[in-house]
Amino acid sequence: MQILLVERDTYLRAGFAFCLEAEGYRVLQASKITSSTLRERQVDLIVIDAGAQDESGGPAWESLAESTSSPILALALSQEEESRLRRSRHHRVAYLVKPFSLRLFVHTINDLCVRLQVA
């Protein structure tokens, strides 16, 4: 299974990737998302920093939810981001609010894969 991990913070991204790779996932890392990123790669799950912006300056997770069939796990930092994610009408978008343990992070991804029947 291939996961696209989009996180602005280099250290968080490396830590998340390490944990996921230890669980047997293939991880593609990016600090930002562009329209070409998804065209060039096929992914089973997208894990994205909820504060990441798309090319137009809007929330990247929202534009991804409109343009891809891959499930999305958004990592929210603020109550504002969490509130916006809660109101999302996209059933494939789940979220975690930072800070969270790496154990919860991996458990959530494993659970999403089972519930959504991802490869």
C-alpha positions as CSV (number, residue, x, y, z in Angstrom):
1,M,0.0,0.0,0.0
2,Q,1.3,3.4,-0.9
3,I,0.7,6.5,1.2
4,L,1.3,10.1,0.1
5,L,2.4,12.0,3.2
6,V,2.1,15.8,2.9
7,E,3.5,17.6,6.0
8,R,5.2,21.0,6.1
9,D,7.3,20.3,9.1
10,T,10.4,18.3,8.1
11,Y,10.8,16.6,11.4
12,L,7.2,15.5,11.8
13,R,7.2,14.3,8.2
14,A,10.3,12.1,8.8
15,G,8.9,10.7,12.1
16,F,5.5,9.9,10.5
17,A,7.2,8.3,7.5
18,F,9.5,6.2,9.7
19,C,6.5,4.9,11.7
20,L,4.5,4.1,8.6
21,E,7.4,2.4,6.9
22,A,8.0,0.3,10.0
23,E,4.4,-0.9,9.6
24,G,5.1,-2.0,6.0
25,Y,3.6,0.9,4.1
26,R,5.4,2.6,1.2
27,V,5.5,6.3,1.8
28,L,5.9,9.1,-0.6
29,Q,6.9,12.3,1.2
30,A,6.1,15.9,0.2
31,S,6.2,19.3,1.9
32,K,3.4,20.6,-0.3
33,I,1.0,19.3,-2.8
34,T,0.7,20.3,-6.5
35,S,-1.7,19.2,-9.2
36,S,1.1,17.2,-10.8
37,T,1.9,15.3,-7.6
38,L,-1.2,13.1,-7.9
39,R,-1.1,12.8,-11.7
40,E,2.5,11.5,-11.4
41,R,1.8,9.0,-8.6
42,Q,-1.0,6.6,-7.7
43,V,-1.6,6.4,-4.0
44,D,-4.0,4.4,-1.8
45,L,-4.2,7.0,1.0
46,I,-3.3,10.6,1.5
47,V,-2.1,11.9,4.9
48,I,-2.0,15.7,4.8
49,D,-1.3,18.6,7.1
50,A,-4.7,20.3,7.3
51,G,-3.0,23.7,7.2
52,A,-1.4,22.9,3.8
53,Q,-2.6,25.1,1.0
54,D,-3.3,24.2,-2.6
55,E,-2.1,26.2,-5.6
56,S,-4.9,28.6,-5.2
57,G,-4.3,29.2,-1.5
58,G,-7.2,27.2,-0.2
59,P,-7.1,24.2,2.0
60,A,-5.3,21.4,0.1
61,W,-7.4,18.6,1.7
62,E,-10.6,20.2,0.4
63,S,-9.4,20.3,-3.2
64,L,-7.9,16.8,-2.9
65,A,-11.3,15.5,-1.7
66,E,-12.9,17.0,-4.8
67,S,-10.3,15.7,-7.2
68,T,-9.3,12.2,-6.0
69,S,-10.9,9.0,-4.9
70,S,-8.2,8.2,-2.4
71,P,-9.2,8.4,1.3
72,I,-7.7,11.4,3.2
73,L,-6.4,11.7,6.7
74,A,-6.0,15.4,7.6
75,L,-3.8,16.3,10.5
76,A,-5.3,19.4,12.2
77,L,-3.4,21.8,14.4
78,S,-6.0,24.3,15.4
79,Q,-9.7,24.3,16.5
80,E,-10.5,26.2,13.4
81,E,-9.1,23.5,11.2
82,E,-10.8,20.8,13.3
83,S,-14.1,22.7,13.0
84,R,-13.8,22.9,9.2
85,L,-12.9,19.2,8.9
86,R,-16.0,18.3,11.1
87,R,-18.2,20.2,8.7
88,S,-16.7,18.4,5.7
89,R,-19.3,16.7,3.5
90,H,-16.7,14.3,2.1
91,H,-17.1,10.9,3.6
92,R,-13.5,9.9,2.7
93,V,-12.0,12.6,4.9
94,A,-11.0,11.7,8.4
95,Y,-8.9,13.8,10.8
96,L,-6.7,13.8,13.8
97,V,-6.0,16.8,16.0
98,K,-2.3,17.5,16.9
99,P,-0.7,16.7,19.2
100,F,-1.3,13.0,19.1
101,S,0.8,9.9,19.8
102,L,2.5,8.0,17.0
103,R,0.7,4.9,18.2
104,L,-2.7,6.6,17.7
105,F,-1.5,7.9,14.3
106,V,-0.6,4.4,13.1
107,H,-3.7,2.9,14.6
108,T,-5.9,5.4,12.8
109,I,-4.3,4.7,9.5
110,N,-4.6,0.9,9.9
111,D,-8.2,1.4,10.9
112,L,-9.0,3.6,7.9
113,C,-7.4,1.0,5.6
114,V,-9.7,-1.7,7.0
115,R,-12.9,0.4,7.1
116,L,-12.4,1.8,3.6
117,Q,-11.1,-1.4,2.2
118,V,-7.9,0.2,0.9
119,A,-5.4,-2.2,-0.7
